[in-house]
Amino acid sequence: MFNSIKADYYRIFRSVGFWGVQAFCIFGILLAIFTSQAVSSDNGIFFAIYAVTYNIGMLFIACNVMTSLLLGVDLNDKLYHNNLTTGKTRTQYYFSKALVIGSLLPMQFILLYILGIVIEFVRTGGNMGTLPANFWGQFAILFVMQVICTYAWYCITSFVLYLTRNYSVVFITYIMTYILLGLPSQMFDANNEWFKAIKMEFFYEDASIPGVITKTAIFALSLITVFTIAGLATLKKREICKIKTQLITKLAEFF
């Protein structure tokens, strides 16, 4: 399993698509810093964190791309059979892929925030302003919640990819789900804690509201649980159905 994870890292880091995602994130950070609508009385770190947080949707898209790079090629080219012939079970295969994405997401967020701070440092000429006393505690909550929410998106998109093995369906599903989850807050009460939670766009100010933290965690972890089980079951069921079809075909030829 360790060798498989190492091979996945090697393949991702050598992929043009992965570095294209990084370029997309850098462009998004530049755009966020210079066009940010975030309300802040300070420049510096606090402003950079706000700007990146309010444009975190780009990482959801980046997660979809990385999921497609990691799983799409394996599933469409049936390369995962190579892993299975070495003795790895489908459960091990599934969780090795999940572990790769799960470890990449925190690194991706760290990169986003570091880039934001560096760009803001250059933009302001080193005038980084001041931070509120509770900043680091709220930022830690923000970071953890954003990683959890983005991983929930991975679980959804990976399930769709296991089910359909179609890149277009993955992105259409993401866009439609993203719109649907945001509708309640737009149509009814934008301040409702559950409506904020189901959007899974966790902002800096949300880290100071216990109700939003709890509800977002419950919703995201529920999605992770449901779609992990569904994705794993889909992977196993597809293979079982294929084996049954092959057996039936061989029996028909025999008789």
N, C-alpha and C positions, 0 to 999 in steps of 0.2 A: 504493500500500500504506500509506503514511504517513497519508493522508487517511482510509482505512478504520479504521486503529488509533485515530486521533483521534476518529472518529465512535463507535467502540465505547466509548471512555472516556466520552464525552459521554452516551451512552445509559445506561451503567452507573451513572454518578454521579447521573443524574436518575431512576433507578429506585427505586421504593418498596421493592422486594425487597432491593436493595443496602443501603439504610439500615436495613432490618429486620435484615439480617445483622449490621450493626455494633452495633445495639442488643442482639442476641443475644450477641455477643462481650463487650460491656460487662457484661451480666448474668452471663455465665460467669466473667468476671474477678472480679467482686464475690463470687460464690459460691465461687470458688477461693481467694480471699484469706481469707475469713471462715470457711470450712469445710475448709481444706486439711489433708490428712493427711501432707503432706511433712515428713520428719524434718530439722530444721535447728536448730542451737543459736543461730542469729542471727535477728534480725528484719531489716527493711530490704530492700535490693536483693536479697540472696541468697535470702531467704524468698520475695519476690515472683517471682523467676525460677523457683524451685522450684514454687511454686503454679501458675503459668501453664503450665509444662512438663508437670506431671502432669494438666493438663486440656486438653491441646493437641488432643484429639480433636474439640473443638468447631470447630476451624479446618478439619478434614477435611470436616465438615458444611457449613461456610461455603463451602468450595471447591466442593462439589457444587451449592450454590445459585447461586454466581456462574457456574459452568459452564452451568447450565440457563438462567440469564438471558442469557448471552452467545450460546449456541448454539441453545438450544431454540426461541426465537422465530424465529430465522433459518431453522431447518430445517423447523419446522412450518408457518410462514407462507410458506415458500419465498422469503424475502427475499434469500437468498444469490445468487439468480439476478441480482439487481440488480448485485451485485459482478462477476459473471461477464460480464455484457453490457458492462461498461466495459473489458474486456480483461484482467482479472485471471484468472490460472489457478487451478485448484482447489488446487494446491500452495501458491500464494501466499495463498489464502483460509485454508487450514488453518493455516499457520504465522503468519499475522497474528493469528488467534484465540489460538494458543498463546503468542505473544509478549505479548498483553494480559494473559492469566492469569499468565504467568511473571513479568511486571513488577509485577502487583498483589500476588502472594504475599509478597515481601519487605516491602512496605509494610504489609501486613496483620500480619505478625509484629512489625514495629517498633511498630505501634500497640498490639498486645497487650501487649508488654513495657513500653512507656512507661506505658500505663494501669495495669498491675500495680504499677509502681514508684510512680506518683502516688497510687494508692489506698492502698498500704501506707504511704506517707509520711504521709498524712492519718490513717490508722488508728493509727499509732504516735506521732503528734504530732511527727514529725521525727526520731525515733530510728531511724536507718537502719542501725545496727550496723556490723560490719566485714566485709571481704571477704577470702577466702583469696588468697594471692600469685598463684596460677595461675588465678584466676577468669576474667579477660578472654580468655585463650587458649582455655579450655574453652568459654566462652560463644560465641566466634566459631565453633568447631567445631559446637556445638549449633545455632546459628542456621542455618548452611549446610546441615547435615544435615536439619534440620526442613523447610527450604524444598524441598530435593530430594525428600524423602519425600512432602510434600504435592503437589508437582508430579507425582509418580508417580501419585497418586490422581487428579489431573486427567486424566492420559493414559488411565487405565482408564475413568473415567466418561465422558469425551468420546467414546471408542471406542464405548461402549454407546449413547450418545446418537446418534452418527452411524449406528449399526447399526439402532436401534429407533425413534428419534425419540419416545421415550416417557419422560416424567419419572418416572413410578412405577417403571418398570423400572430406571432409573438408581439411585434410592434403595434399592430392594430389592437390587440388585447390590452396592451399597456395603455395606449392612448384612450381607449374607451373606458377602461377601469378608472384611470386617473380622472377623467371628466366626471364619471358617475359618482365617485367618492367625494368630489368637490361640490356637487350640486346642492346637497342639503344646507351647507353653510352659506351658499350664495342665494338660495331661494328662501330660506327661513331665518335662522338666527346665527350670525357669524361668530357670536361669542359663546354659543352653546359648547360645553366641554366635549361632549360626544361627537358633535359635528367637526370640531377641531381635530379630535383624535383619529377619526376615520380617514381624514385627508392624508395622514402620515407625513405631513410637512411640519416638522417640529422646529419652532423658532426659539430664539434666545429668550424672549420674554416668557415663553411657555415653561421654561425651566424653573420659574418661580411660582408656578401654580400647581400645587400637589394633585388636584383633581385631573388636570390635563395630562400630567406625567403618568398617573396611574391608569387612566383610561386609554391613553396612547399605547402604553406598555401592554395592557390586556389585549387590545385589538391587534397590535402587531404580532405579539407572541401567539395569539390564536390563529392568525393567518399562517404563521410559520409552521405551527403544529399541523394544521389541516392540510396545507399544500405540500408539506414534507411527506406526510402519510400518502396523500394522493399521488404525488410524483413517484414515490418508491413503488406503490402498488401498480401504477401505470407501466413503469419500466418492467416489472416482473410479469405483469399480465400480458404485455405485448410479446415477450419472449415465449411465454407458455403457449399463447395462441399460435405463434409461429411454429413451435415444436409440434403441436397437435396437428396443424395443417400439413406439415411435412410427413408425419406418421401416417395420416389418413391417405395422403398421396401415394406413399410407398406401399401401403396395404392394398390400395386400389390397383396399383401396377402389378403387385404380386398375384392377386386373384384374377 
